[in-house]
Amino acid sequence: MKKLSLVVFSVLLISVIILFLIKSFNTPVLETSSALRLPINPLFSIENTSKYVNQQSFIVEVIAPLEIDGVITAKYILDQNHYDKILVIAMEDSYMELHPDTQLECYDEGMFDFAMKGDSVFKESGSMIFLIKRNCKSYFFKTSKQSTYWK
């Protein structure tokens, strides 16, 4: 009887350890939200983003001219893709997946860490300053080293 209870305990312990390891190594799953039912903004589609040869050309041609008025609906890190940080921003008629580390110069580190689901996000066309609003307070993030984008 003692051996049987030891075997059962061992199996349970091993199962718990395996489940923990599986959960800790899994890529975080994006939460289902109404924002993800929107179409992806065409500027952020794989077909469009893959044509840019470097980060600077993507910033100049896509990010800088883009006007953003949206809400963060998800925030996650892809641990199986070099720990790529992603903010999902729902706008009126589409959504976008913003990768602060790879699509921005991240002059002001901390935008991703600061941002939370439910925050409002704004950016004017021609500017690289992101405004994040939370609880009636505004927080500004300069995301380019080039002061020409600090409008």
C-alpha positions in Angstrom: 0.0 0.0 0.0 2.9 2.3 0.8 4.5 1.6 -2.5 1.2 2.4 -4.4 0.8 5.7 -2.7 4.4 6.6 -3.4 3.9 5.8 -7.1 0.7 7.8 -7.3 2.4 10.8 -5.5 5.4 10.5 -7.8 3.2 10.5 -10.9 1.2 13.5 -9.7 4.4 15.4 -8.9 5.9 14.7 -12.3 2.7 15.7 -14.0 2.6 19.0 -12.2 6.3 19.7 -13.1 5.7 18.8 -16.7 2.6 21.1 -16.9 4.6 23.9 -15.3 7.4 23.5 -17.8 5.0 23.4 -20.8 3.2 26.5 -19.6 6.4 28.4 -19.0 7.9 27.7 -22.4 4.7 28.2 -24.4 4.3 31.4 -26.5 1.7 33.6 -24.8 -1.6 33.3 -26.6 -3.2 36.5 -27.8 -6.4 37.2 -26.0 -9.5 37.1 -28.1 -11.0 40.5 -28.4 -13.3 42.4 -30.7 -10.3 44.3 -32.0 -8.8 41.2 -33.5 -12.0 40.8 -35.6 -11.1 44.0 -37.4 -9.0 43.7 -40.5 -5.3 44.3 -40.1 -4.1 47.7 -41.2 -2.7 47.2 -44.7 0.5 49.0 -43.8 1.2 46.3 -41.3 0.5 43.3 -43.4 3.2 40.8 -44.0 3.1 41.6 -47.7 3.8 45.3 -47.1 6.3 45.1 -44.2 8.5 42.6 -45.9 9.4 45.0 -48.8 11.3 47.4 -46.6 15.1 46.8 -46.7 15.8 48.2 -43.2 14.2 49.7 -40.1 14.9 53.3 -41.2 13.0 53.0 -44.5 10.0 51.5 -42.7 10.0 54.3 -40.1 10.3 57.0 -42.8 7.7 55.5 -45.2 5.2 53.9 -42.8 5.5 54.8 -39.1 6.2 58.5 -39.4 3.4 59.4 -41.8 0.9 57.2 -39.9 -1.7 58.8 -37.6 -2.7 56.6 -34.7 -5.8 57.0 -32.6 -6.6 53.7 -30.9 -6.6 51.5 -27.8 -4.2 48.8 -26.7 -6.1 45.6 -26.8 -3.2 43.2 -26.1 0.4 43.2 -25.1 2.7 40.2 -25.3 6.2 38.9 -25.9 6.9 36.2 -28.5 9.5 34.2 -26.6 10.0 31.9 -29.7 10.8 34.9 -31.9 13.7 36.6 -30.2 11.4 37.8 -27.4 9.8 40.3 -29.9 7.6 42.7 -28.0 4.2 43.4 -29.5 1.4 45.9 -28.8 -1.9 45.3 -30.5 -3.6 48.6 -31.2 -7.3 48.7 -32.3 -8.3 51.7 -34.3 -11.7 52.7 -35.7 -11.6 50.4 -38.8 -8.5 48.2 -38.4 -5.9 47.0 -36.0 -2.1 47.0 -36.1 0.6 45.0 -34.3 3.3 47.5 -33.3 6.7 46.0 -32.5 8.5 48.8 -30.6 11.9 47.1 -30.6 12.0 46.3 -34.3 9.8 48.8 -35.9 10.8 51.8 -33.9 14.2 53.1 -32.9 13.1 53.0 -29.2 14.9 56.2 -28.4 12.7 56.4 -25.3 13.0 52.9 -23.9 10.1 51.9 -21.7 7.0 52.5 -23.9 6.3 48.8 -24.1 6.9 48.2 -20.4 4.7 51.2 -19.5 1.8 50.4 -21.9 -1.1 48.4 -20.5 -4.2 46.8 -22.1 -6.9 49.5 -22.2 -4.6 52.5 -22.6 -5.4 55.0 -25.4 -2.6 55.6 -27.9 -2.2 58.6 -30.2 0.4 59.7 -32.7 0.2 62.5 -35.2 1.3 62.1 -38.8 4.9 63.2 -39.3 5.7 62.7 -35.6 7.4 59.9 -33.8 6.1 60.9 -30.4 3.5 58.5 -29.0 1.0 59.7 -26.5 -0.4 57.1 -24.1 -3.3 58.1 -22.0 -4.3 56.3 -18.8 -6.7 57.5 -16.0 -6.9 61.0 -17.5 -3.1 61.4 -17.4 -0.9 61.7 -20.5 2.5 60.1 -21.0 4.8 61.0 -24.0 7.3 58.7 -25.6 9.9 59.9 -28.1 10.5 56.9 -30.3 13.1 58.3 -32.7 16.6 59.6 -32.1 16.0 62.2 -34.9 14.6 65.4 -33.4 12.9 66.2 -36.8 10.2 63.7 -35.7 9.7 65.4 -32.3 6.7 67.5 -33.3 
